[in-house]
Amino acid sequence: MNFLQAFRYTEYVLLSRHRKGRGIHSPFVFNLVNKVFRNKTDKNVVLTIEKLRKKNLADTRTIEVTDMGAGSVKMKTNTRKVSDIAKYSAIPTKYGILLSNLARVYGRPSVIELGTSLGISTMYLASGCLGSVVSSIEGSAETCSVAEENFKAGGFNNIALLNGSFDEMLQVLIQKNIKPGLVFIDGDHRKEAVCRYFGMIRDMSDDQVVIVLDDIHSSRSMEEAWNEISGETCVSVSLDIYRFGILFLKKGTIPQSYTIRY
């Protein structure tokens, strides 16, 4: 955790509230906190995914990673051990569970993920909406291969893994007329790129889409992206839970912004 992250986390702890929804006047946000944030994911699903995480943490294979984003802060070279990717890049369990819960409620008719990595977050998304397809985009071919191994071992059949740049693969999904209910944007932490992806997702989606941005306080660039995007006129509700920024483009809702303890 760098100085900015440490400062922002301290600020978040001091200023965030509504852990159980108390004091939230919006019925929509109150129900979201209590029925989505606080809901529990099937223990067997969590166990399956976490076993695969442990397997990856013990995997000493070295792969060549094609990094199309800002690059990893902790992994300086493109030649990386699978164990290091699992340690530094895979989403923590509690946020994976939140993704599963969000997918259960909002993941229809489909889910899009930008940044598969080893597929831990992808499997959590897929577990929440077994009747939908999760289209997950990953720029690195060798990373895709490890992710595919995980999907097969976990028995997930509702994941479509797309290898290529986010811009190129989003265009493919647009041409297929994919209308996501939930989108998870990860894997590229540059302001200009994140704002561009948001615009593409906004234009291809209807007004019921929910967009989750990862690592919104990881750098000044990401904070600037979050502040710019959350201030868009199409955004009706924005939630800052420190790691994630969650955006609702739901029409007919008075614009609201909350910082919520998770």
Sequence and secondary structure as in RCSB ss.txt:
>XXXX:A:sequence
MNFLQAFRYTEYVLLSRHRKGRGIHSPFVFNLVNKVFRNKTDKNVVLTIEKLRKKNLADTRTIEVTDMGAGSVKM
KTNTRKVSDIAKYSAIPTKYGILLSNLARVYGRPSVIELGTSLGISTMYLASGCLGSVVSSIEGSAETCSVAEEN
FKAGGFNNIALLNGSFDEMLQVLIQKNIKPGLVFIDGDHRKEAVCRYFGMIRDMSDDQVVIVLDDIHSSRSMEEA
WNEISGETCVSVSLDIYRFGILFLKKGTIPQSYTIRY
>XXXX:A:secstr
  HHHHHHHHHHHHH B TTSTT   HHHHHHIIIIIT    HHHHHHHHHHHHHHHT   EEE    SS  SS 
 SSEEEHHHHHHHTS  HHHHHHHHHHHHHH  SEEEEE  TTSHHHHHHHHH TTSEEEEEES HHHHHHHHHH
HHHHT  SEEEEES HHHHHHHHHHTT   SEEEE S   HHHHHHHHHHHHHHS TT EEEEE TTSSHHHHHH
HHHHHTSTT  EEEE SSEEEEE  TTS  EEEEB  
